[in-house]
Amino acid sequence: MSNDFTSVLVENRVFKPSPEFSKKARISSMAQYKKLYAESIKTPDKFWAREASELTWQTKWKKVLDWKAPFAKWFVGGKINVSENCVDRHLLTHRKNKAAIIWEGEPGEQRTLTYQQLHTEVCRFANVLKAHGVKSKDRVLIYMPMVPEAAIAMLACARIGAVHNVVFGGFSSTSIKDRLDDSQAKVVITADGGYRRGSVVPLKKNVDEALKDTPDVKCVLVLKRTGQETEMKEGRDFWWGDEVKKVKTTCPAKAFDSEHPLFLLYTSGSTGKPKGILHTSGGYLTGTYCTSKYVFDLRDDDIYWCTADVGWITGHSYIVYGPLANGATIVMYEGAPNFPEPDRFWDIIERLKVTILYTAPTAIRAFIKWGDEWVKKHDLSSLRLLGSVGEPINPEAWMWYHKMIGGGRCPIVDTFWQTETGAIMISPLPGATPCKPGTATLPFFGIDAAILDEDGKEVKANEGGKLVVRKPWPSMLRNIYGDTERYKSAYWGTYKGIYLAGDGARRDKDGNFWIVGRLDDVLNVSGHRLGTAEVESALVSHPAVAEAAVVGRPDEIKGQAVVAFVTLKEGQTASPELTKALKNHVGSAIGAIAKPDDIRYAAALPKTRSGKIMRRLLKEICSGGKIKGDTTTLEDLNVVAALSAGTKDDD
Ligand code: PRX
């Protein structure tokens, strides 16, 4: 790879994979990529059938795809067990005693589970679930720290056909309750606590709070992680450690239909209610297996580390299902990147000899801020490939990642995808694609991505438009749980039979996709999706608030910061105490990531004559810019003048 950063313009810097990297890679040239891509688009059934047949099917499918837009069935008639594919099948190979998970706790403990050991743990826990009455298609909520048991719980659900719903450990009890209500889960899996930046997150306590008005939950299985005092409700709460002692260490991997539901994962949209994205078995596993294989070019001797939390889709697809289906060795780390010092990641990479690192631009920007000296203390020469996910990576962060972490020698795969897509959609292939900092480059095999204008026509090079996918793909979402109408309108209602990603994008003359950002009222805070409507409804649930409008402001580390414009009820006055109380209120309604960075008080919010809040104006105000564009539909121009003059109220 070229090491010359300074002499070229940002847009023109191109980094080709080194001949040594390409030589060993599965896809080793652009010619090979183009040929296979063309084939995969022309005859997608053939491409996906070949990939799926590398998995273990208990009954082979009869038909690859049944597509009645917008409903897809993949590998129709096929029967598969996802857990068997991620665990059991490796026991029949040289991977039997290979490390599946190398785990490090935040306080520093380490544990390694071989595939054989993982198999025993998954079987035991699957038997525990069965003993507590969990049946095929039952929903199970998982609220865990980043410990191997989180993956074990997911795989145990998959083994018996139960549908897991992982809730990120940073979410609040209200978020747990909302998801329990929506998914009608009857069993919760949690831990007493987890470590984060030296303190204990009281996970079980949050679950208890959520369960106060949720009588349908009959069983809570609790892993002892931190050992702090934990209340256990007789007859409802059981310790993981006690329960696994009572059951057998084997559990048959029953065959499930290829379209059997695998999991629900809630994500933000443009309303106040998060959507329960439904993924199913055979197609999802084919997509995550195949993308892990080609995008990370996984090898048996790789030590692969994805730093996401299992509570997000990245943790599902690229910690658990994709890499384990490939028989990879994965690293799992429990805690914060700056505990006890800002070099924890580099220390882990050096000690565990990590070869592939997959992380997020927001983390990279934080590392840049913490200073190069933390990186330079460590030998990162084991790394051979880097990945980025969650938001567009700004060229400055890309260059730093490439130079400081990758030593100028590691390709960077900037992977664009979504909770809904299940697997990577647009990304370089590390042995083939020339990379330009800031672009996710080209579509993955079988992904017919395009950019359309309002009329549904494909835009010309460098023109902006809406990012879409024109053909179904195996790991696509199948529905929004309990809301088929929303599924149809949110993703398939704009262009008939075409998937709308919700992002704006353009393609350069070489065909590279540059993702500009969300077109809807969804923010991207530290690589996590957050609906402005969710934060607004949390704010107006506070007794002092009459109305709230939330917008994003560009932020150096987080990508976007949350700014809330708030009007107060009669008799209420703004104060630093109220600001603090409102921030905490949002924190306890959703989770710490949703806490507004700024709260600005206003006598009124700018609205159109039909009463719609004009967010564009608010965005311009909080970005410090002048009000541009059309304000003719605005009801009261004085409101804008007052807001622009108003000072922001930080605490
Ligand atoms: O806006 C895009 C952005 O993250 C959104 C999806 O968020 P979520 O479902 O939480 O999944 C994140 C992890 C896959 C997208 O609509 N996004 C994700 N990856 C990229 C990205 N934007 C630009 N470049 C990326 N590599």
Residues whose N, C-alpha, C, O or C-beta is under 5 A from the ligand:
A	BS01	PRX	T314 S388 V389 G390 E391 P392 D414 T415 F416 W417 Q418 T419 E420 A440 A501 D503 I515 G517 R518 G527 H528 R529
